[in-house]
Amino acid sequence: MINDYEIARERMIEEQLKSRDIRDPRVLQAMGKVSRHLFVPQELKGQAYEDRPLPIGQDQTISQPYMVALMVQALELRGNERILEVGTGSGYATAVLAELCAQVYSMERLEALATRARFVLANLSYDNVRIITGDGTLGLADYAPYDGVVISAAAPCLPRPLLEQLKPGGRLVVPMGEQELQALVRIRKTTEGLEEDYLGECHFVKLIGTYGWDE
């Protein structure tokens, strides 16, 4: 029997994603499978599939479903990749990534959020995810290089360690700009240099760290 959450998730796919040029069938399938309501506070579960970010505590948010889909689609995942995510947050985007690639290493600077995300993802049996607490702007050199890097917080500039940990041919997706408004950018690392694609305007919480904003 289809429940209210499933109906809301199907509506999200049709009205928020397909209507905004999210076309990768694997991304649409993953977004349709991952239960966003499991990643938000109990009192917000009824709003889980609305077209907006929601607070998750610690002055952080779970991103708007469309923004998660857009960033993941920009990574052009095929299934065998190793991905670095900076900013685990609720773990929702982590779960979507885990549906689409071989291994996700996700960094979160706030231990309370990391602990909660580990718990939810473990309960959902995602065994291809590892969440590490630390300064995400430094990346995670132990498991580099990565096929893709996605940064789920607003950076004042491109954190150089993350670019260095990206494989040649890899993609890095990041919101960059001022604290109030950013541009979502995809950067491809090629043998000739960097190629940059503009994906639209966005608004994220600040990326805090050595190569980000001061706390």
Protein Blocks (a to p, Z undefined) as FASTA:
>chain_A
ZZfklmmmmmmmmmmmmmnopabfklmmmmmmpcfklmgcfklmmmmmpccdddebjhia
cddfklmmmmmmmnopahlaccddehjknommmmmmmmmmmbdcdddfblklmmmmmmmm
mmnopakbccdeddfknopmklmccfbdcdfbdcfbdcfklmmmpcehiacdddeddfkb
ccdddddddfkbccdddebdcdddddedjklccZZ
